[in-house]
Amino acid sequence: MKALDVDYVLVICGAMTGYASDDINKFLWMVRIGGGVFPDIREDDYMSADGDYRVDKPGSETLFNSLMYKMCYYRFGEVQTEYSKPPGFDRVRGVEIGRKNFELEVLEEAYPPEPWMVRIYRVKKEDNRN
C-alpha cells in the first residue's frame, strides 16, 4: 500500500446495519477485475468447497485471509447484532462469520466503528529498524 502512497482505506460493511450493497458483497467483482490483470488471482480460490461465496465457517481460507474480509469483520466477532444470535452474526448474509479472532498487520482503526458500517483504517507506519 505504501507503493501506492495510501494512508487511509475506507470500506463499507453492512453486517451490523443490514445494508446489503456493501463491499464484501461486491468483493467478487474486485477479484474478477484483479484476475483479468493478474492471472494468479482466481475467483475459485475465494469460494467454499461447494463452490459458493460464503463468509461463514464453510468459507475459503483465501477469503478469510483477504484484506477485504479482515477490514469488514475486524473485531466484529465481539459484537452482538441481534438478540438470540451469536456474536459476529452478519445480518445481511444471515450467518455467523467464519473467522472472528484475527489481528490486522498493516492497518489500524482510524475511526470508531459505530454503527459498524463505515470502516476507516490507517496504514501503519513502517518500523524504521530492521
Disulfide bonds with the S-S distance in Angstrom:
none
